[in-house]
Amino acid sequence: MQKPIIVQLFLLMALSLNAQVGAGNDSTIHSGPGSYEILKGERDFVKIPFTMHNGKPLMAVEINGKKATLMIDNGVLWDQIWLFGSPLMDILALKPIEDSEIGGAGEGDPTQAYTSTNLTLKFDDIVFYEQPVLVSPPAAGFAAMFPGADGQLCNTFFKHFLVEFDFVQNEIVLHKPDKFHYKGKGSLLEMQANSSGSWSVPFSFEMPDGKVFDDRVDIDFGGIYALKIALNNKHNIQLPAGVTKTFSYGAQDKATEYKGKIISMTISKFKFDNPVAVFGDEKTSRIHPDNLGVIGLPLFMKFDIIFDYLNNKIYLEPNESFDEPFE
């Protein structure tokens, strides 16, 4: 019997694979999957444009020579390209190798998926070779859940480069680790790996009753909320008065959540007043049980942000949308 590979929606466990960059480039060995080749000469960084679509940054790419679009995520570092079961599957004609399951947020059962042969990803100025893949069939519904996206990647970028997101220019900048020197005026955060496979940073927020919680939150670039506060854990955070019930959908169907305003939230030296927070527990996202919750893409979009997983650091510098209300 084939052994299932358990992964999470937006949170896939990483495989440990050494990689060496393509011939003619820097020969430093990194821990990302496969190898890469920078095109058009030797450079210290590569820029990849993206467009915002349905609240997600989408990148144009060729997968095995076929046009596609991919999202990016880092809830848990993972090596596989995850393909959602869009019509691209028929074009690529990928054959199943091993059965898998996709589990995550929601109150239903995990859905079925499979591994297939490694992929080649080509952007305008860089090619990634031997990228492992996980495929969910069309019946799993992820292509409908994320219209316009054929899949997502993670360690293809994060374990080869320092990865910068510029939400003003709509660019991802891949910085070579040995060539990167931060020259901005932002703030530095130390990331910490959790036993659950997620990563966390220091964070605090003030509840409507004036109580302040100061600990750590998980980071999840695929998260759709600026802040999701964790219920039912050691912090014993209670739902404030006046919250409204809402629902989200994850890998395991519908999950119940609540939303309401809090007094403030603070990351590093940056404070946001009167934000709307969402409250949920382990059924609504993969919150590390000891942490305050999860911060997601709407918060990250307030910054020019650089993820440095090779040194467990995040650089934050407010961008021109910093003072605008969260959508």
C-alpha positions as CSV (number, residue, x, y, z in Angstrom):
1,M,0.0,0.0,0.0
2,Q,1.3,3.5,-0.8
3,K,1.9,5.7,2.1
4,P,-0.2,8.9,2.1
5,I,1.6,12.2,2.2
6,I,-0.3,14.5,4.5
7,V,-0.2,18.2,3.6
8,Q,-2.3,21.2,4.5
9,L,-4.1,23.8,2.5
10,F,-1.5,26.6,2.0
11,L,0.6,24.7,4.6
12,L,2.7,21.9,3.1
13,M,5.5,20.3,5.0
14,A,8.9,20.8,3.4
15,L,11.1,18.0,2.1
16,S,14.8,18.3,2.8
17,L,16.5,18.5,-0.6
18,N,19.9,20.0,-1.4
19,A,20.1,22.0,-4.6
20,Q,22.8,23.6,-6.7
21,V,22.2,26.5,-9.0
22,G,22.4,25.9,-12.8
23,A,25.7,25.7,-14.7
24,G,27.4,29.0,-15.3
25,N,26.0,30.6,-12.1
26,D,26.9,30.9,-8.5
27,S,27.7,27.3,-7.3
28,T,26.6,27.9,-3.7
29,I,24.5,25.0,-2.4
30,H,21.2,26.0,-0.9
31,S,18.4,23.9,0.7
32,G,15.7,24.5,-1.8
33,P,14.3,21.9,-4.2
34,G,15.9,21.3,-7.5
35,S,18.2,23.8,-9.2
36,Y,17.9,27.1,-10.9
37,E,19.5,29.0,-13.8
38,I,19.5,32.8,-14.1
39,L,19.1,33.9,-17.7
40,K,20.4,37.0,-19.5
41,G,23.7,37.2,-17.6
42,E,24.9,37.1,-14.1
43,R,23.0,39.3,-11.6
44,D,22.6,39.7,-7.9
45,F,18.8,39.6,-8.1
46,V,15.9,38.7,-10.4
47,K,12.5,40.5,-10.6
48,I,9.3,38.7,-11.3
49,P,6.1,40.8,-11.9
50,F,2.8,39.8,-10.4
51,T,-0.8,40.9,-10.7
52,M,-3.4,41.0,-7.9
53,H,-6.4,38.8,-8.7
54,N,-9.1,37.9,-6.2
55,G,-6.9,39.2,-3.4
56,K,-3.9,37.0,-4.4
57,P,-0.6,37.8,-6.2
58,L,-0.4,35.8,-9.4
59,M,2.7,35.2,-11.4
60,A,2.8,34.2,-15.1
61,V,5.1,31.2,-15.7
62,E,5.7,28.4,-18.1
63,I,5.3,24.9,-16.6
64,N,7.0,22.3,-18.7
65,G,6.7,24.8,-21.6
66,K,3.0,25.5,-21.1
67,K,1.6,28.8,-20.0
68,A,0.3,28.9,-16.4
69,T,-0.3,31.2,-13.4
70,L,0.9,30.4,-9.8
71,M,0.4,31.9,-6.4
72,I,2.9,31.9,-3.6
73,D,2.6,30.9,0.0
74,N,4.7,30.3,3.2
75,G,2.4,29.1,5.9
76,V,4.7,26.1,6.4
77,L,7.8,25.8,4.2
78,W,7.2,23.1,1.6
79,D,9.1,21.9,-1.5
80,Q,6.3,20.8,-3.8
81,I,4.6,22.9,-6.5
82,W,0.9,22.4,-5.7
83,L,-1.3,22.2,-8.8
84,F,-5.0,22.7,-8.2
85,G,-6.5,20.5,-10.9
86,S,-7.3,23.3,-13.4
87,P,-7.5,22.6,-17.1
88,L,-3.7,22.9,-17.2
89,M,-3.7,19.3,-15.9
90,D,-5.0,18.0,-19.2
91,I,-2.4,19.9,-21.1
92,L,0.5,18.8,-18.9
93,A,-0.8,15.2,-18.8
94,L,0.9,14.5,-15.5
95,K,0.7,10.8,-14.4
96,P,0.1,9.9,-10.8
97,I,3.0,8.3,-8.9
98,E,1.9,8.2,-5.3
99,D,-1.3,8.8,-3.5
100,S,-1.6,11.8,-1.2
101,E,-4.1,13.6,1.0
102,I,-4.7,17.4,1.3
103,G,-5.9,18.4,4.7
104,G,-6.3,21.8,6.4
105,A,-8.9,24.3,7.6
106,G,-12.5,23.1,7.7
107,E,-14.6,20.6,9.5
108,G,-14.8,17.8,6.8
109,D,-12.4,15.1,5.7
110,P,-9.1,15.6,3.8
111,T,-9.3,15.4,0.0
112,Q,-7.3,13.1,-2.2
113,A,-4.3,14.1,-4.3
114,Y,-1.2,12.6,-5.9
115,T,2.4,13.2,-6.7
116,S,3.8,13.2,-10.2
117,T,7.0,13.7,-12.1
118,N,9.1,16.8,-11.4
119,L,8.4,20.0,-13.2
120,T,10.4,22.8,-14.9
121,L,9.3,26.3,-14.2
122,K,10.4,29.2,-16.4
123,F,9.9,32.9,-15.6
124,D,11.2,35.6,-17.9
125,D,14.7,35.7,-16.4
126,I,15.0,32.5,-14.4
127,V,14.3,28.8,-14.8
128,F,13.8,26.3,-11.9
129,Y,14.5,22.6,-12.7
130,E,13.4,19.4,-11.0
131,Q,10.6,20.9,-8.9
132,P,8.6,18.3,-7.1
133,V,4.8,18.5,-7.6
134,L,1.6,17.6,-5.8
135,V,-1.6,17.5,-7.8
136,S,-5.2,17.7,-6.6
137,P,-7.8,16.4,-9.0
138,P,-10.5,18.7,-10.5
139,A,-13.1,17.0,-8.3
140,A,-11.3,18.4,-5.2
141,G,-12.5,21.8,-6.1
142,F,-9.4,23.9,-5.5
143,A,-9.3,25.3,-9.1
144,A,-12.8,26.7,-8.4
145,M,-11.7,28.0,-5.0
146,F,-8.9,30.0,-6.5
147,P,-10.1,31.0,-10.0
148,G,-7.3,32.3,-12.2
149,A,-4.6,30.3,-10.5
150,D,-3.3,26.9,-11.6
151,G,-1.4,26.3,-8.4
152,Q,1.1,27.6,-5.9
153,L,4.8,27.4,-5.0
154,C,6.9,28.0,-1.8
155,N,10.5,26.8,-1.4
156,T,11.1,27.2,-5.1
157,F,11.7,30.8,-4.0
158,F,12.1,30.9,-0.2
159,K,14.9,28.3,0.2
160,H,17.0,29.6,-2.7
161,F,16.7,33.3,-2.3
162,L,15.8,36.2,0.0
163,V,12.3,37.0,-1.3
164,E,11.1,40.6,-1.4
165,F,7.5,41.6,-2.1
166,D,7.0,45.1,-3.5
167,F,3.2,45.8,-3.5
168,V,3.6,49.2,-5.0
169,Q,5.5,48.1,-8.2
170,N,3.8,44.6,-8.0
171,E,7.2,42.8,-8.2
172,I,8.8,39.9,-6.4
173,V,12.5,40.3,-6.1
174,L,14.7,37.2,-5.6
175,H,17.9,38.3,-4.0
176,K,21.0,36.1,-4.0
177,P,21.8,35.4,-0.4
178,D,25.5,36.0,-0.6
179,K,25.0,39.3,-2.5
180,F,22.2,40.8,-0.4
181,H,22.8,43.9,1.8
182,Y,19.8,45.6,3.3
183,K,19.9,49.4,2.7
184,G,16.4,50.3,3.7
185,K,15.1,52.1,6.8
186,G,12.7,49.5,8.0
187,S,12.5,47.2,10.9
188,L,14.0,43.7,11.4
189,L,12.0,40.8,12.9
190,E,13.4,37.5,14.0
191,M,11.5,34.5,12.8
192,Q,11.2,31.4,14.8
193,A,10.3,27.9,13.7
194,N,7.4,26.2,15.5
195,S,7.2,22.5,16.2
196,S,4.1,22.4,14.0
197,G,6.2,23.5,10.9
198,S,4.9,27.1,10.8
199,W,7.0,30.1,11.6
200,S,6.3,32.9,14.1
201,V,7.3,36.5,14.9
202,P,6.7,38.7,18.0
203,F,3.3,40.4,18.0
204,S,0.8,42.1,20.3
205,F,-2.8,43.3,20.3
206,E,-5.2,45.0,22.6
207,M,-8.7,43.7,23.1
208,P,-11.8,45.9,23.5
209,D,-11.7,45.3,27.3
210,G,-8.2,46.8,27.4
211,K,-6.4,43.5,28.0
212,V,-3.1,43.3,26.1
213,F,-1.7,40.0,24.7
214,D,2.0,40.1,23.9
215,D,3.5,36.9,22.5
216,R,4.0,35.4,19.0
217,V,1.9,34.9,15.9
218,D,2.3,32.6,12.9
219,I,3.0,34.0,9.5
220,D,1.0,32.9,6.5
221,F,1.3,34.7,3.2
222,G,-1.7,32.7,2.0
223,G,-3.8,34.0,4.9
224,I,-6.8,36.1,3.8
225,Y,-7.0,38.0,7.1
226,A,-4.7,40.7,8.5
227,L,-5.0,39.0,11.9
228,K,-6.8,35.8,13.0
229,I,-6.8,35.5,16.8
230,A,-6.5,32.0,18.2
231,L,-9.3,30.7,20.5
232,N,-9.2,27.6,22.8
233,N,-5.6,27.6,23.7
234,K,-3.3,28.6,26.6
235,H,-4.0,32.3,26.2
236,N,-7.7,31.8,27.0
237,I,-8.7,34.6,24.7
238,Q,-12.5,35.3,24.9
239,L,-14.7,36.5,22.1
240,P,-15.5,40.2,22.6
241,A,-19.1,41.5,22.6
242,G,-20.5,42.4,19.3
243,V,-18.7,40.0,17.0
244,T,-20.5,38.6,14.0
245,K,-20.4,35.0,12.9
246,T,-18.8,34.3,9.5
247,F,-17.6,31.3,7.5
248,S,-14.6,30.4,5.4
249,Y,-13.8,27.4,3.2
250,G,-10.6,25.4,3.4
251,A,-9.2,22.0,2.4
252,Q,-11.8,20.3,4.6
253,D,-14.9,22.4,3.7
254,K,-16.6,25.1,5.7
255,A,-15.3,26.5,9.0
256,T,-17.0,28.8,11.5
257,E,-15.3,32.0,12.5
258,Y,-16.1,35.4,14.1
259,K,-15.0,38.9,13.3
260,G,-15.0,42.2,15.2
261,K,-12.9,45.2,15.9
262,I,-10.1,45.3,18.5
263,I,-8.3,48.4,19.9
264,S,-5.0,47.9,18.2
265,M,-2.4,45.5,16.9
266,T,1.4,46.0,16.8
267,I,4.2,44.3,14.8
268,S,7.7,45.5,15.6
269,K,7.4,49.3,16.0
270,F,4.3,49.6,13.7
271,K,0.9,50.0,15.3
272,F,-2.5,49.7,13.6
273,D,-5.5,51.2,15.4
274,N,-9.1,49.8,15.4
275,P,-8.5,46.9,13.0
276,V,-11.0,44.2,12.3
277,A,-9.8,40.9,13.6
278,V,-11.1,37.4,12.9
279,F,-11.3,34.8,15.7
280,G,-10.9,31.1,15.0
281,D,-9.3,27.9,16.3
282,E,-7.4,24.9,15.0
283,K,-10.4,23.9,12.8
284,T,-10.3,27.2,10.9
285,S,-6.5,27.4,10.3
286,R,-3.3,25.6,11.3
287,I,-2.6,27.9,14.2
288,H,0.3,26.7,16.3
289,P,-1.2,25.9,19.7
290,D,1.0,28.1,21.8
291,N,0.7,31.3,19.6
292,L,-1.7,34.2,19.6
293,G,-2.9,33.5,16.1
294,V,-2.0,34.1,12.4
295,I,-1.1,37.2,10.4
296,G,-1.8,37.1,6.7
297,L,-1.5,38.9,3.3
298,P,-3.5,42.0,4.1
299,L,-1.0,42.9,6.8
300,F,2.0,42.1,4.7
301,M,0.7,44.3,1.9
302,K,1.3,47.3,4.1
303,F,5.0,46.8,3.8
304,D,7.8,46.3,1.4
305,I,8.7,42.9,3.0
306,I,11.7,40.7,2.6
307,F,11.6,37.1,3.9
308,D,15.1,35.7,4.7
309,Y,14.5,32.1,5.7
310,L,18.2,31.3,5.4
311,N,18.9,33.6,8.5
312,N,15.4,33.5,10.1
313,K,14.7,37.2,9.5
314,I,12.0,39.4,8.1
315,Y,12.6,43.0,6.9
316,L,9.6,45.4,7.1
317,E,9.4,48.8,5.6
318,P,6.1,50.6,5.4
319,N,4.9,51.4,1.9
320,E,2.5,54.1,0.6
321,S,-0.6,52.1,1.6
322,F,0.5,51.8,5.2
323,D,-2.0,54.3,6.5
324,E,-4.9,53.2,4.3
325,P,-7.7,51.2,6.0
326,F,-7.6,47.4,5.6
327,E,-9.9,46.2,2.9
